[in-house]
Amino acid sequence: MPRVIACGGRQQAFESFRTAHDDKGKTSLPVLLVDGEAAVHAANPWEHVRQRTGDKWERPPGATEDQLQLMVQTMEAWFHADSEELRAFYGNGFRVGALSARPEVELIPKADLFSGLRAATRDCQKGEYSKGAHSFQILARINPAKVRTASPVWCDRLLCALDRLSQ
């Protein structure tokens, strides 16, 4: 079974991935899952992070296409795919109508993802959405089938890669 290890910030996650990748044979096969931070127009994720001004990451020698996966534009897009679970997580005061109604969550601009979550959670007991405080709890709860349907490129790519890598 895959194991998820939250590695802190984006650069920390990349450094942890590189270390795990360089320790071939000592650890299992690492897969880096990060936000795309924007719409992805490059031919593949490695090209996207190489070209992205904030990253300029080079693909480690021997790393495969499957070892880098993107949540486009951010993980919060995937949350929009399962508004029922968001409502269950936040409880009373959650405003589902504040979320983007766009069915393909990969096309929702990053700013709209965050503003929708802030507006939807403003009056909730858990407080306004916070990436640090809430994101990994929500990610663990959302329904992968709903996310795969709403994220037909990037979530599907991740799940297919995990199937291939687990064989």
BAZA-219517 format. One record per atom (N, C-alpha, C): residue in one letter; x, y, z. Coordinates in steps of 0.2 Angstrom, whole numbers, padded with zeros to 4 digits, always signed. Layout:
<nodes>
aXYZ...
</nodes>
This chain:
<nodes>
m+0004-0006+0000m+0000+0000+0000m+0004+0006+0000p+0002+0011-0004p+0006+0018-0003p+0006+0021+0004r+0011+0024+0005r+0011+0028+0012r+0012+0035+0010v+0008+0039+0013v+0009+0047+0012v+0013+0050+0018i+0018+0054+0015i+0022+0057+0020i+0022+0064+0018a+0019+0068+0023a+0019+0076+0022a+0026+0078+0024c+0029+0082+0019c+0036+0084+0020c+0037+0092+0021g+0031+0095+0023g+0032+0102+0024g+0031+0106+0017g+0035+0111+0016g+0034+0115+0010g+0036+0112+0004r+0034+0115-0001r+0035+0113-0008r+0043+0111-0009q+0047+0115-0008q+0054+0114-0009q+0057+0108-0004q+0054+0108+0002q+0056+0103+0007q+0054+0096+0004a+0048+0096+0001a+0045+0090-0002a+0049+0087-0008f+0052+0092-0012f+0056+0090-0018f+0063+0087-0015e+0065+0091-0010e+0072+0088-0007e+0071+0081-0004s+0065+0080-0001s+0064+0074+0002s+0063+0068-0003f+0060+0070-0008f+0059+0066-0014f+0066+0064-0017r+0070+0069-0018r+0077+0067-0021r+0081+0063-0017t+0081+0064-0010t+0084+0060-0005t+0082+0053-0006a+0075+0052-0006a+0072+0045-0006a+0074+0042-0013h+0074+0046-0018h+0075+0043-0025h+0083+0041-0025d+0087+0045-0022d+0094+0043-0022d+0096+0037-0018d+0092+0035-0013d+0093+0030-0009d+0090+0023-0012k+0090+0022-0018k+0087+0017-0021k+0089+0010-0018g+0084+0006-0017g+0085+0000-0013g+0084+0000-0006k+0085+0006-0003k+0085+0007+0004k+0077+0009+0006t+0074+0012+0002t+0067+0013+0003t+0063+0011-0003s+0056+0012-0002s+0052+0010-0007s+0052+0016-0013l+0049+0015-0018l+0049+0019-0024l+0045+0026-0022p+0049+0031-0022p+0045+0038-0020p+0041+0041-0026v+0036+0044-0024v+0032+0048-0029v+0031+0054-0026l+0032+0060-0029l+0031+0067-0027l+0025+0069-0029l+0020+0071-0025l+0014+0074-0026l+0013+0081-0024v+0013+0086-0028v+0013+0093-0026v+0008+0096-0030d+0006+0102-0028d+0002+0107-0032d+0005+0109-0038g+0001+0109-0043g+0004+0112-0050g+0005+0120-0049e+0002+0123-0045e+0002+0130-0043e-0001+0134-0049a-0003+0131-0054a-0006+0135-0060a-0008+0130-0065a-0011+0132-0070a-0013+0127-0076a-0007+0125-0079v-0007+0118-0080v-0001+0115-0083v-0001+0115-0091h+0003+0118-0094h+0003+0118-0101h+0009+0114-0104a+0014+0112-0100a+0020+0109-0102a+0018+0102-0104a+0022+0098-0108a+0021+0092-0110a+0020+0086-0105n+0023+0088-0099n+0023+0083-0094n+0025+0087-0087p+0023+0084-0081p+0025+0087-0075p+0032+0089-0074w+0037+0085-0076w+0044+0087-0075w+0045+0093-0079e+0043+0094-0085e+0044+0100-0089e+0041+0106-0085h+0035+0105-0083h+0031+0110-0079h+0035+0113-0073v+0038+0108-0069v+0042+0111-0063v+0048+0113-0065r+0051+0111-0071r+0058+0114-0073r+0057+0121-0076q+0051+0122-0079q+0050+0129-0082q+0047+0134-0077r+0044+0131-0072r+0040+0136-0067r+0045+0140-0063t+0044+0146-0063t+0049+0151-0060t+0051+0150-0053g+0045+0148-0049g+0047+0146-0042g+0050+0140-0041d+0051+0135-0046d+0054+0129-0045d+0060+0128-0048k+0060+0128-0055k+0066+0126-0059k+0069+0120-0056w+0065+0115-0055w+0067+0108-0053w+0069+0104-0059e+0075+0101-0058e+0077+0096-0063e+0075+0089-0061r+0073+0085-0066r+0071+0078-0065r+0078+0074-0063p+0077+0071-0057p+0083+0067-0055p+0085+0061-0060p+0091+0060-0061p+0093+0054-0066p+0089+0048-0063g+0086+0045-0068g+0082+0038-0067g+0075+0039-0065a+0073+0045-0063a+0066+0046-0061a+0061+0045-0067t+0056+0042-0066t+0051+0041-0071t+0046+0046-0071e+0042+0046-0077e+0036+0051-0077e+0031+0050-0072d+0030+0043-0069d+0025+0042-0064d+0027+0045-0057q+0034+0046-0056q+0036+0048-0050q+0035+0055-0048l+0032+0059-0053l+0030+0066-0051l+0023+0067-0053q+0019+0068-0048q+0011+0069-0049q+0009+0076-0047l+0005+0079-0051l+0003+0086-0049l-0005+0086-0047m-0006+0090-0042m-0013+0092-0041m-0015+0099-0044v-0019+0099-0049v-0019+0105-0053v-0026+0108-0051q-0026+0115-0050q-0020+0119-0049q-0017+0118-0042t-0021+0117-0037t-0019+0115-0030t-0023+0110-0028m-0021+0107-0022m-0025+0102-0019m-0032+0104-0017e-0033+0110-0016e-0040+0113-0015e-0045+0112-0021a-0042+0111-0027a-0047+0109-0032a-0050+0102-0031w-0046+0098-0028w-0049+0091-0027w-0054+0092-0021f-0054+0096-0017f-0059+0097-0011f-0065+0099-0014h-0065+0103-0020h-0071+0106-0023h-0075+0100-0026a-0072+0094-0028a-0075+0089-0031a-0079+0085-0026d-0078+0086-0019d-0082+0082-0014d-0085+0087-0009s-0090+0091-0011s-0092+0096-0007s-0096+0093-0001e-0099+0087-0002e-0103+0084+0004e-0098+0082+0009e-0092+0080+0008e-0087+0078+0013e-0084+0085+0016l-0084+0090+0012l-0082+0097+0015l-0087+0099+0020r-0093+0098+0018r-0099+0100+0023r-0098+0096+0029a-0097+0089+0028a-0097+0085+0034a-0091+0087+0039f-0085+0089+0036f-0079+0091+0039f-0080+0097+0043y-0083+0102+0040y-0084+0109+0043y-0090+0110+0047g-0096+0106+0046g-0102+0106+0050g-0106+0112+0048n-0110+0114+0054n-0114+0120+0053n-0111+0126+0051g-0114+0130+0047g-0111+0136+0044g-0108+0135+0038f-0107+0129+0035f-0103+0128+0029f-0108+0130+0023r-0105+0134+0019r-0109+0137+0013r-0107+0134+0007v-0110+0129+0005v-0108+0125-0001v-0109+0130-0007g-0113+0134-0007g-0114+0139-0013g-0109+0144-0014a-0104+0144-0010a-0098+0149-0011a-0093+0145-0015l-0093+0139-0016l-0088+0135-0019l-0090+0136-0027s-0085+0136-0031s-0086+0136-0038s-0090+0130-0040a-0095+0131-0045a-0099+0126-0047a-0096+0122-0053r-0090+0124-0055r-0087+0122-0061r-0086+0114-0060p-0089+0110-0065p-0088+0103-0064p-0081+0100-0064e-0077+0103-0069e-0070+0101-0070e-0066+0105-0065v-0064+0102-0060v-0061+0107-0055v-0054+0109-0057e-0051+0105-0062e-0044+0107-0064e-0044+0114-0067l-0050+0116-0070l-0050+0123-0073l-0052+0129-0069i-0053+0127-0062i-0055+0133-0058i-0048+0136-0056p-0048+0143-0057p-0042+0147-0056p-0040+0146-0048k-0034+0146-0047k-0031+0145-0040k-0034+0150-0035a-0034+0157-0037a-0037+0162-0033a-0045+0160-0031d-0048+0158-0036d-0055+0156-0035d-0056+0150-0030l-0051+0145-0030l-0052+0140-0026l-0051+0142-0019f-0046+0146-0017f-0045+0149-0011f-0051+0153-0008s-0053+0158-0012s-0058+0163-0010s-0065+0159-0009g-0066+0154-0013g-0072+0150-0012g-0072+0146-0005l-0066+0143-0004l-0066+0139+0002l-0066+0144+0008r-0063+0150+0008r-0063+0155+0013r-0071+0157+0015a-0074+0159+0009a-0081+0161+0010a-0086+0155+0012a-0084+0149+0010a-0089+0143+0012a-0088+0142+0019t-0082+0143+0022t-0080+0141+0029t-0080+0147+0034r-0081+0153+0032r-0081+0159+0036r-0085+0158+0043d-0090+0155+0043d-0095+0155+0049d-0095+0148+0052c-0090+0144+0050c-0090+0137+0053c-0086+0137+0060q-0088+0132+0064q-0085+0131+0071q-0077+0130+0070k-0075+0126+0065k-0068+0125+0064k-0064+0131+0062g-0068+0136+0060g-0065+0142+0057g-0064+0142+0050e-0061+0147+0047e-0060+0148+0040e-0055+0143+0038y-0056+0141+0032y-0051+0136+0029y-0044+0138+0030s-0040+0134+0032s-0032+0135+0033s-0029+0129+0030k-0024+0130+0025k-0021+0125+0021k-0017+0121+0026g-0013+0124+0031g-0009+0121+0036g-0013+0117+0041a-0019+0120+0043a-0023+0116+0049a-0028+0111+0046h-0030+0112+0040h-0036+0108+0038h-0034+0103+0032s-0029+0105+0027s-0029+0102+0021s-0028+0095+0021f-0023+0092+0025f-0022+0085+0025f-0027+0081+0028q-0031+0084+0033q-0037+0080+0036q-0042+0080+0030i-0043+0085+0026i-0048+0085+0021i-0046+0080+0016l-0040+0080+0014l-0037+0076+0008l-0038+0069+0010a-0037+0067+0016a-0038+0060+0018a-0046+0058+0018r-0050+0063+0018r-0057+0061+0019r-0061+0061+0012i-0059+0065+0007i-0063+0065+0001i-0063+0059-0003n-0068+0058-0007n-0069+0052-0011n-0065+0052-0017p-0061+0047-0018p-0056+0047-0024p-0060+0046-0030a-0066+0043-0030a-0070+0042-0036a-0073+0049-0038k-0075+0053-0034k-0078+0059-0035k-0072+0064-0038v-0066+0063-0035v-0061+0068-0037v-0059+0065-0044r-0058+0059-0045r-0056+0056-0052r-0061+0059-0057t-0067+0059-0056t-0072+0061-0061t-0071+0069-0062a-0070+0073-0057a-0070+0080-0058a-0063+0082-0060s-0058+0078-0059s-0051+0079-0061s-0049+0074-0066p-0052+0074-0072p-0051+0069-0077p-0044+0068-0080v-0039+0073-0079v-0033+0072-0081v-0028+0071-0076w-0027+0075-0071w-0022+0074-0066w-0024+0069-0060c-0030+0069-0058c-0031+0064-0053c-0031+0057-0056d-0034+0056-0062d-0034+0050-0065d-0027+0048-0067r-0022+0052-0069r-0015+0051-0070r-0012+0048-0064l-0013+0051-0058l-0011+0049-0051l-0013+0042-0050l-0019+0041-0050l-0022+0034-0048l-0020+0029-0053c-0019+0030-0060c-0016+0025-0064c-0009+0024-0063a-0005+0029-0061a+0002+0028-0060a+0003+0024-0053l-0001+0025-0048l-0001+0021-0042l-0003+0014-0043d-0008+0013-0048d-0009+0006-0050d-0003+0002-0053r+0000+0006-0058r+0006+0003-0061r+0012+0002-0057l+0013+0007-0052l+0019+0006-0048l+0018+0001-0042s+0011-0001-0041s+0010-0006-0036s+0011-0013-0038q+0012-0014-0045q+0012-0021-0048q+0019-0023-0048
</nodes>
